[in-house]
Amino acid sequence: MPSILPKQLRTSRLPALLIALAIGLASPIAQADNLADIQKLMKNGQYPQALEKTDAYIASKPRDAQGRFMKGLILTEMNRPVDAIAVFTKLTEDYPELPEPYNNLAVLYAQQKQYDKARTALEMAIRTHPAYAIAYENLGDVYAKLASQAYDKALQLDSANSTAQGKLSLIRDLISTGNARPAGRPTTVAKPVEPPKATPTEPVKVAAAEPAKPASPPAATVAPVAAPAVAAKPIDKPAAEPAKPAGDTAAAEGEITSAVQAWAAAWSRKDVKAYLAHYAGDFQTPNGMARKAWEAERQQRIEKPGKISVSVADVKVTINGDKATVKFRQDYKSASLNSSAGKTLVMIRSGGKWLIQQERVG
């Protein structure tokens, strides 16, 4: 079928339905039949009919990543890049651990010559899935396009620059060779069961206050050798809180790490009450969602059938008073999704416990 996308970038496409089922999509028969019908319509070039059937499917399963990804592909083939970009962008927001929507976003951006956006999307795809070969290849092609633009600009400013001319010719030969490649091998998007959610804002780090310096004793006063002199506090301004001893910091780091491990364990055993108890009262929910609505959504996802496993590794803790930033690697496994991504939690000490105030990927 004809493609509207640049040939030098390879798209992530859905393979035959049997391949999708073989990798572990636990779907009812009716759902499988719907997806099979949509793929058949796409294969025959009946995109309006496929889109109509996909919209009906998504209406009944609005959170289904497989159906939404398929809609993005259909819109792409219908030469509706703006709508396709909107679909893939929303997928990256709802399921930031999936690399395929980022890759297809990059292809659409490259078609519009928005190479900086394409590069950013591909870097996100690689960040979520470091072994995603298609994204690496596409990123190389995008860099080649950016290099071509830079050498073009250099020649506009200095037409006698033979070095830039040689490099530009080399890049154009490379791009021309890349255009001869096929559209790319198919990949699949497994339906996420429990994607990690991200919060959009970066926490503001507050510098720790310096400990107060003791006042110097009067010049005429000499402390006895047997007893240490006691420094008086300044009376013109309050003393800053002294730095905590190293032992206290180590103990706090241990408490925070234990709290993160307990949070992951509650998630793994599907103990929703214990899981939600790890979040502070002022937790910043994604996109400003109401707290009750967010909790209801989390409960619905966690209680879906099937086992899940959530583990954390490489925990790094930075403490600033009663606030801490925790970075770690989160590994999530279920029947239909296996992902590993960087995670950041901003935690606060409240009521003798360390609770999650912000949560984001990266």
C-alpha angles and dihedrals in degrees: 000000000000117000127212092202126098109270092224092068123067121220130217106241135178116254126213113312093247090062091051091050092046093061092060112275103161098208133152117251092252091054091050091050091051093051091046091052091050093049091049091053090049092050089053092049093247094138100157090053091044091050092050092051091045092052089052090049093049091047088063093041107028094170096049107123095194094057094043092049089051090053089054090053092049092050089049092054090047089059093247100130096161092057092043091052089052091053095047092043092054089048091055089051095049097037107024091166093068114091100194098074090051090051094050091046088056092052091053093046090050090052087058090046091246091138096162090058090045091053092050092050092049092048088054090050090053092045091056094042113021092186095056100125097184091057091051091050092048091047089055090053091049091051088051090054091049090048090050091053091048094050090046089054091048090054092048088057095040115018091181093062099118093178092058090045091054093048092048091052090050092050092048090051089051093050091046090053090048091055090066092065121104120256091266141264118291122259131185138229114221115213107257116232100187115007118184112250124229131213115217104222131076112230116246111245115219118207114241115250116253115246115257116263114234116248117253114251118241113282093241094054118091117188116225114257093235096058130043120241117250115224117222120231116246112258097204096067136015116262117250118244108272119241115269117250117260090250091059091050092050090050091050091049089053091051092049094048090049090050091052091048090050090049091053091045092052089050092049095051090044094240096156095181093053091042094054091045088071091067122089122237090249095047110154104237119208114277092355093292116175111266094236092049091049092049091048091051092049091049092050092051097044093049094053113123117273137054123285132192125201121182134169130212140174092032113192119186128197114187127200110176109293092350129077138182114216122194123185146143113265119204115196124187132179138146092278106024136049114177139160121194143153114264133193126199125187106207133189131199110242128163091352092305134099109236133184114256099167133018129188144152115256 
